[in-house]
C-alpha cells in the first residue's frame, strides 16, 4: 500500500484532523483508521469564567463552626467542627457547579490521547482512509511507533468507531510549518476534549494491583486549600484517614508494583506533563485494561509522597517524587518551575522544552511563535527575553548555571536541554528580592545590563561535598580547625547555625510553622552536633519521619563570603566570584568577573538570612521573624511573623516598609480569573492619580529603594 498523503488543513476555518479507530472484535486484527478534517474554533475565555459566589461570600452563609473550601475540580466542600465533610450546604443552599469543559454544544466531540512515542525506528504500518468528503487519494499506509500501535489496539471498541485526536497521526510531522501552528493549539485541543486518555502501556509487573491500590487511596481524599481532606463519598475515621494506606493490602509487593508503574516512559516525556494538566475532570489514566481517574491518581501519589518517610526504600521515595513531578497540579506554578521540570524530561527535539510547556500558562503572556527551523539557543534566548518583558522580573535567572551553559549562548540564558544537576532551585516562598521589579537593558543581542546589589565576594570554598558524610566531615574539621583552611578562623554559634541551616536545606520548623513534621532549630542543631561528635543518633530513631525530612542532600560546594556568611553554591564556585542580589530575582547570584568589567552567571546560592529581601530592607526586627506561609491564593510565600500577636503578615505589610501612599490602591489577584500568571505577582497596585497599574510593590521599585540608600550598581551580564 502506498504511503498516506496528508491533505493541507484549512487555516481559515481553523481545521484540525481527527482520527476514527475502526472497531474490531479481534485484538490482533490490523489497525484501520479514518482521518477527517473538522473546523475547530475555541470558545472565548469568558465561557470558562466561574461566575459562582466567591468562597468568602459562601462562608458568610455558614454557622461559625463550619468551613467551605473549593476542590481542585471546582466543587464546594463543606466541613463541620469535627472535620466531617459533605458536598451539601448545611443550610440547603445550592451555589452550582463549575462551568463545564468543553461547554455544552461545542463541536467536534473527540477524546485526546496522551502517550509516550517510543523508539521512532520501531514502527508498524496501519491502514488509513480519508473521509468521503476529501479530495485526492482515499487510502494509504502510515507508520506509527510500536507503543502507539499497542494503544490503538487496546482503545478500539468492538462495535463502533472511536474518535480521537492523536498527535503523531493528526499532525503532519513532516510539515514543519504545520507542526509550528498546531503546537500553539495544543492547549485548546486537550482542554476541549471530552476526555483525555493517559496511556501508560501494557499491563505488566502487577500494574493492575498498583492501579487498584492507588484508586483506593485516592478516592478517600479531596484536596482543598493545600490540605488533604476526607472525601464525603468514602468516609473513614480521622485516625485512619491519616494513614493513606489504610484499608489496602499494603506490602512489599504493592510497593514494588507502584515502583514499576512509575518507571513507565510516559513519566519521562515533556509533552505528557502539559497533556495531563490540560485534561478535564473526566481524564483517566489507563494501563492495559485497568484505569483510574486523574483525580484519584494524582491524589494517591501525592498523599503517598507526603508520607514518603514511612517507606524505608529510598528508591521508592525517588520514584514517587518522579511521578508527582509529572502529575502535580501546576496551574499556579511559575513558568520557570515548569520549565525546570521539563528540563528533567525527554523529547526528540530540544525546542519542545519550551513549546511543550506554553499551554500551561494561564494566559497568553508570551509572544512565542514555535519555529522548528530556528536554532535551539535562539529559541531559549527569545523565551528568556519574552518572559522578562511579560512579567517584569528576572526569575528565570535562577535556572542559569555556568556548568551547563549552551555553547555560544550568553550565561543569562538558561539551558533547558539538561536537568538541574548542580543548580539550586528556589523552594516555595524564597524571596531574596521581595516584591521588587527588575531593571534591565539589552545593549546588544548577547548582553544584559541589570541593576543589583553587590554583597561581597567568595573568599574561600570547600571541597566538593557530594554526600552527607562529606558534609559532616568538613563541618567537623571547621569546628575543630582540622581543615587548615583560613576561611573560618573561629567557629562561633552563628557559624554553626549557618551550617545547620545549609545541612537541612532551610527546611526548619520555625521558618515553616505550618509544617509541624519538620525539625526545629534545636533538633537540627543537636542532630548535626551528634554527627560532628560521632555520637550514635539518639535524637532521631531510625523510624522517625523527622529524620527523613531533615537530612536533605547537602550542597555540592560550601563557600565563605567576604560579607561573613557561609553559603551553598554550585560546584563551579571559585574564590573571587562576586555575590549579588538582583531585584525581581528570588535567589541571590554568584557572578564571575570577565574582561571589560562584565560578568558571567555562575549560578544561584542559598544562605541563611537572605530569604526576605534583607539585602534591600535590612534584617527583620527582633519583634518579628521571617517565615513562609500561605498567601491569599493559598500558595506558600515569604511572610513576616509578628511575635507579639503570633500573626503572619504578607510582605506588602512588611514592618520594614513605610506605609503605602494613599495614592495607591492594592488589589489581590484572583486564581479563578486567571490573573495569577507565572506564580507571581500576588497583588496589583493602581495609582489613583496617574492611572499607573503595576504588579510589583511601588515601595520596592529601584527608585524607591535608592531613596532608602540601597547601593545599586549595574552588572553587565554576558
N, C-alpha and C positions, 0 to 999 in steps of 0.2 A: 504494500500500500504506500502511496506517495506521502511525503511529509505534509502535515496540515499547514495550510496557508491562512494566516490571520487577515481578517478584513479590518481596515482602519476604523477607529472609534470616531463617532460624530461629536466633535467638541461643542458644536452649537447647542446640542441637547444634553450635554454633559454625560454622554453614554458611558456605561461600564459593561463589562461582559459578565455573564452568569453561566454556570455550568449545571446541567441536569445529569445526575448519575442515574443511568437507566437501571431498572430493577432486575434482579435475578435471584432464583431460589438456590442456585449452585454457588457456594462460596468460592470455588476455584474457577468459575467461568471468567472468560476475558472481560476486561473492563470496557464499557461503552459509554460515551459521553455525548451530549448535545450542547453546543455553545450557542448562546443567544446574546443579543445586544439589548440593553434596556436604558431608557432615559433615567438619570439619577440626579435629581435636584433636591439637595438637602433643605429642610425647612429652616426658617430663620431661628436664631438663638432664642428669641422671645418665646417660642413654643415650649422650650425646655425650662423656662423660668419657674421656680417654685413660688407660687403666689399664696401659699398657705400662711397662716399666722405664724410669726416667729416664736421660738421657744419661750422667750421672755413673756409674751402675751399669754401663751398656754399655761405657763407656770402660775399666773395670777388666778387662773380658774380652779386651781387645786387647793386642797387643805394644806395647812402648814407642814404636815409630816409627809407629804407626797412630793415626788420629784418627776419631771419629764425629761426625757433625753431623745435624741434622734439617732437611729442606727445608720450604718454606712449605706444601707439600701433606701434610706429616707423615711422609714416608718417611725411613728412616735411610740416610745416605750415608756410606760408609767411604772413607778417604783414606790412602794409604801415604806413605812417607817422601819420595817424589819427586813427590807431588802427583797421582798417578793415582787415580781414583775408581772405586768399584764399589758396586752395590746389595747384594752378597752379603757377609755377615760372613766374614772370612778364616778363622775357626775353624768355619764351618758352622752357627753358631747362628742361630736364627730368632726375632726378637723381635716378629714380627707386623706387621700393617698398622694404620693409624689406623682408628678406628670409622667405618663408612660413614655417609654422609648423603645422602639420607634413610636411616634404619635399615631393615634387612630387614623386609619385611612391612607397611611403612607404606602407608596408603591415604589419599587418592587419588594416582594417578600422573598427572603432568602436567609440561609444560615451562612456564617463565615467560619472558615477552618483556620485554626492556629496549630502549627506543627513544626517539627524540625526537618529541614530539607534533606539532610543526609548527604552522602557522597554523590557529587554530581556525575561521577563516572559510572555509578551503579544504577542503571536505569531500566525501565521496562516500557515497551510500546503499548499505547492504548488507542483504541479507535475513537475518532472524533467526527461528529457530524455538525454542520451548521444548521440552524433552524430554517424552516421553509421560507422565511421572509428574506433570507440573504441571497445576494447575487454571487456568481462565481462558483468555484469548486465547492461541492457539498460534503466531501468526505476526505479524510486524511488520517495519518497516524501522528501521535505526539509522544515524545519521550518524557516520562516522569520518573523521578527518583524512586528507589525501592520503598522508603518509608511512606511516601505518598500513595504508591500503588497499594500497599497494605491497608492504609487508612481508607482508601476508596472502597476496597472490598468489604471492610467492616461497616462502613457507613451506608452503603447502598441498601435499599429496602427490597423486600421480596415481591411487593405488589404494585409499587408506584414509583415514579422518578423522585429524586431528592434534589432540590435546587440549592446550590451553594455558591459562595464566592471563594475561590482558592487562588492565591496569588500566582503560583507557578503556571496555572492554566489560564487565568483570566487576564493576565498581563502578558503582552508580547515581550518576553525577556530579551529578545534580540534587538528591540527598538529602544535605544537609549532615551529618545525624546519622550516616548510614551511612558517609559518607566519613571522618568522625572516628573511627569504630570500626575501619574497615578499615586506616587508617593505622597503628594500633598492631599490626596483624597482618602488616604488610609484611615484617618481619624473618623470621618463620616461613614465610611464603608463598614467599619467594625461597630461603631456606635449605633448605627441604624439597622443592623442585622437583627432579625427576630431572636436569634440565639447565636452565641459563639461557642463552637466546639473546640476544646483544647484536647488534642490527640497526643497522648504520651507514648503510644506504641502498643505492641502486642502484650498480652498477659504473660508475665514471667517473674520468677523469683518471688512467688507468693504475693504478687501485686493485688490480687483480689482481697487477700487478708488485709493488706495495708489500706486499701480503699475503704473496706468495711469498718476498720477501727477508726480511721480518720473521720468517717461520716458520723460515727457515734460520738466522738469527741466534739466535732464541730457543731452538731445540731443542738447541743445543750447550752450554747452560749451566744450572746449577742455582743456587739462591740459598740458602746456608746461613746461618751466623751473620753476617749483614750482609756476606758476601763472596761474590762470584761464583766458582763452581767448575765445572770441566768436567763435563758430563753423561756418565755411563758409556755411554749409548746412542749418543752421537755424539762420540767422542773425536777431538781434534786435538792437535797438538804444543803444548807450553806457550807457545812463541813465537807461534804462530798464534792461540792462544786469546786472547792479549792484544789482538788486533785483532778487534773484533766483526764487522767487515765482511769478514773473510777468507772466501774461497770464494764470495762473492756478486758479481754483476755491478755493483758499486757505481760509480755515475757520477752526473752531474748530473740525469739523468732519474729515477733511483731516488730521489734526494734530493727532487726535486720531487714524485714520486708519494706519498712518505710525508708530505710537507708538506701536500698536498691532502687526504690521508686524515685528517690531524689537524684539518683545517678543518671536518669534519663537525659538524653541530649537536649530535650525541649528546654530544660532549665539553664542551658548554657548558651542559648541563642539570643541575639539582640532583639530581633523583631517580636519575639514571643512576649516580651515584657509589655510592650505597648498594646499588643492584641489582647492580652489578658485583662489589662486595666480598662480598656475601652468597652468591653462586653457589658451587656445589661444584666439585670438580676437573674435572668434565665440562663446565663453562661454555665456550662458544665465542663468538668474535667473527665476525660474518658481514657481508660487503659484496658485494651481488649474489649470485653463486653461489660466491664464494671465501670460505673460512673458515679460522680459525686458533684454536688452543686459547687459553684465557685465560692459562695459564701461559707459553706461548711469546710471546704478545702483550705481556704485562707485562714479561717478561724482556728481550725485544728492545728495547723502548722505553727501559727503564731502563738497559740496557747502552749504548745509543747516547747517552742523556743523560749518563751517567757519562763518556763520551768526547766530549762535545759540543764541546770545544775543538779537536777535529780538523776541525770543519766551519767554514768561514770565513763562511758565510751566517748572520748573526745572526738573521734571520727564521726560519730553520730551527731554530736553537737555541731560540728562544722558543716555536715551535710544538711542539717536543719536550717542553719544560717544561710546556706546557698539557696535552699528552696524559698525561704522567706524573702530573700533578696529579690527574687523574681516575681513574687505574688503579693507582697505587701502593698497596701494602699498608698499610691504615690500622688494622689490628686492635689496635695498641697506641698509636695516636695519641691525644693529649689531645682531648677534645671541642672545646675552643677552637680547636685547629688544624684539625679537621674543619669546624667552623663557618666558620672563616676561608676555607677553600677553597670552601665552599658560597656564601659571600657574593660570590665572583667569578663565580658561575654564574647562569643564568636560570631563573626559574619564573614561572608565571602568577599565583601567589598568594604574597605575601611571607611568609606564615605557614609555607610549606613550607621556608624556610631553616632552620627549627627542626625541623619534623615530618619532613622528608626526610632527617634525619641520626640520628634516635632509634634506628633499627635497628642502628647501628654501635657502640653502647655494648655492652660485653661482658656487662653485667648491667643489670637494670632499676634503675639507681641514681637515676633522676629520676622523680618523680611528676608527669609532664606529660600531661594529657589533651587531645588535639587538639580544638580548638574553632574551626571556621571562621566563627563569628559574632563572636568576640571581636576587639577592636581589635589591630592588629599591635603597637603599643607595649606593651600589657599582656602580650601573649604573650612578647615579648622580655624584659620585666622579670621575669615569672614564671620563665622559663628561667634567668636570671641568679641569682635567689634560690634556686631549687631546686638549682642546681649548687653554690653556696657551701655550702648546708646539707649536701649529699651528700658532698662531698669535703673540706670544712673549709679550703679555700684560695680565694684571690681571683684565681685565674689568669685568669678571663675579663676582668678589668680591663685586661689587656694589649691588648684589642681595642677599647677605648674611645678615641674621637678626637673632639675638640670640633668639628672641621670637618664631621663627618657626623652629629652628634647629631640624633636624632629630635625633631621639634617637640613640645614639651610633655612630653618624657621627661627624666628626670634624666641627668646626664653619666656616671653609673656604669653605665648600661645600654648595651651595645654595639648599634650599628645594623647588623644583618646584611643589610639591604636593599642595601647598597653594598659595593664591594670595599674592599681595604685600602690604596688610594692615600692617601698622606700619613701612614700609620701605620708603625710598626716592629714586626715580629713577632719573637718570640724565636727565634733559630736554635737548633739542637739543643743542649741541655745548659745553656743560660744559667740561672743560679741566683743572682740577686741577693739572694734571701732564704733560700737553703739549704732544709733540710727543716723549715722552721718552719710553724706553724699560724697561721691568721688569727684575729684577734679583732675582732668587729664586732657592732653592734646596729642595729636599724632602728626608730627612734622614730616614724616615720610613713611613709606609702606611698612618698614620694619622697626620703627622706633615709637615708643610710647613714653610720653613725659607725664609723670604722676606726682602729685603733691603728697608728701608724707612726713612723718616724724622719725628722726634718727634716734635710736635708743642706746647706741653704743656699738661695740664690735665683739666678735668672738675672740677671746684671748687664749683659750686652751680647749682641747677636745679629748674625749675619752677614746679608748679603742672601740671597735665595733662591738656592740653588745647584743648578739643575736638570740640569747636565751636568758631565762630568769636567773639562772646560776651566775652567768657572766655579769649581769646587772648587780646582783648582791655582792659578788666578789669585788667588783670595782668600788661599790659604796663602802665595803668593809675596809678596803685599802685607803679610801679617802678619809674615813673616820679615824683610823689609827696611823695615818701617814705612811702607809706601805707603798703607795703608788709612785713615790718620788716625783710627783707632779706638783708644780708650784701653783696650780690654779685654785687649790683650796688650802691656803696656809693654815687655817684653823677652823675646824668643823664646829659650828655652833648649832643650837637648836633650830635656828632659822634654816640653815643648810639641810639639816636632817628632815625638816618639814618639806623642803622642796624635793628632796629625794623621795619622800613618801608620796607626795603628790604625783610625781612622774611615774613612780612604781605602779600606782593604781590608775594611771591614765586620767586623773582628775575625777574619777567616779567615786566620790566620797559623800556619805550621807548628809553631812552639813550643807553641802552645795546642792544636793538633790533631795530635799526633805520629803518629797512625795514618794521616793523610792526607799522604803524602810528596810529593804533587804540589803542595801549597800552597807559596807562597814563605815564606822565613824573614824574621825581623825585619830582618836585614841587607839582604836582597834588596829587601824592600819599601821600606826607608828609602832605599836607593840609587836605586831606581826613581822614588820621589816626588821625590827631590832632583834627578834628571836632568830631570824635568818642570819643577821650580821654576827651575832654571838654564837651561832651554830647550836642553838638550843632546840630540842625537839618541839614540834609545833603544838603547843598546849592551848593556844588561843583559838585555834580553828580545828576541830576534829575533822577527819577526812570526809565525813558525810555532810559537813556544813555547807549550805549554799553560799554563805558569805565568802568562804574561801574561793570558790569558783568565780564569784563575781569580782573579788578584789584582785586576783592575780591575773591581770591583763598582760598580754605580750609586751615586754619592755621595749623602749625605743631603740633604734639601731645605733644612735650616737648621742651621748650627752655632751654638753658644752658649757663652758663658763664664760659669761659675758662681762664686758667692762662696766655694765650697769649693776653688777653684783648679783645677778640672778643665774641660777642653773636652769638650763632648758634642755629640751629634747628636740633634735632636728634630724634632717636626712643624713644618710650615710656619707654623702659628699661634702658635708660641712667641714670648713677649714679655718684655722686661725686667720684673722684678718677680715673675714666676712663681716658685712655690716648688718646690724639688726634694726628693723624699721617696722612701723605700722602705717598702713595706708587707710585713709577714710573710705568707708564703704567696702572694706575687705575684712571678713570675720576673723581671720587668723593673722598673727604677725608674720613678717617675712625675713628670710635670710637672703642677703644680696651679695654678689661678688663684684668688686670693682674691676673694670676693664679699662682699655685705653680710652682716651678722650673724655675722661670723667663720667663714663657711662657704667651701667650695672647690668649683670645678668641675675635672674631669679634662680637661686639655688633651690628654694622650696619654702615650706611653712614650718613653723615651730610652735611648740607648746611650752608654757611656763606658768608657774603659779603667780597669780596677781596681774594677769593681763587678759582677763575674761570679760570685763565690764567697762570698757572704754577708759581704763585707768591712764593710758598714755595721753589722753586728751583732757580728762576731767580730774585726774588725781585719784588717790586712794579713797575708798569708801570710809566714811567716818566710823568711829568706834560704836556709835549707837545703831549702826546698820551693818548688814552682812550681805555679800554678793551670793545669790542663789540662782537656781534655774527652776522655773515653774511653768505652768500652762497659762497662755495668754487668753484674750477674748475669743480666739478661734480654736482654743483647746490644743494649741501647739506649744512645745517646750521652747521657752525663750529666756534670755537673761533677765533677771529681776533683782530688786533690792529688798531685802527683808528688814523691816523695822523691828529691832529687838525689843522695843518697849511695848509695842502693840501686837507683836507676832504676826503682822500682816505683810504680805509681799506686794510691792508696787512694781508696775511695769515701768520700763526705763524712760517713758515720757514724763513720769512723775519722780524721776531721779532727784533726790535731795541735793545733789551736787550742781544741778542746773537751776538757773534763775526761773522764776515763774514765766510761763509763756505769755507773750504780749496779748492784750485784749483784741488786737487786730487779727489774730489767728484763731481759727475755729478748727477743732480736731474732730475727725470722724473715723471710728473704727471701720476697717474694710471687711466686707462680709465674705464668707466662704461660699454660700449658696449663689450669690450673684456673680461669682467668677471674678471678683475683684482682687483676690489674693493671688497675684501672679508670682510664680517663682519663689514661693515661701516668704518673700519679703515684697513689699513693706507690710507693716501691720496697721498703719494709720494713714489717713490723708489729711494734709494741712492746707487750709484755704485762707488766704489773706482777704479779709472783707473790704479793705480799702483798694488794693491794687487788682484783686481778682486772681492773683497768682495761686496756682494749685501745685503742691509738691507732695511727694511721698517719702520724704526724709525730714527729720526734725529741723526746722529753721534755726534752732539754737545750736545745732551741730553742723552748720554749714562751715566751709573753710573760712569765710569772712568772720563769722561769729566766734569761731574757735581762735582765730588770730587775735581777735579783740580781747580774748581771755589770756593771751600771752603764749599760746601754743606755738612752738618754734617750727613751723612748717618749712620744708625746703623741697626743691624739685629734683626728683630722681629720674634720670634718663635711662629707660629700660630698653635693652637691645636683645 
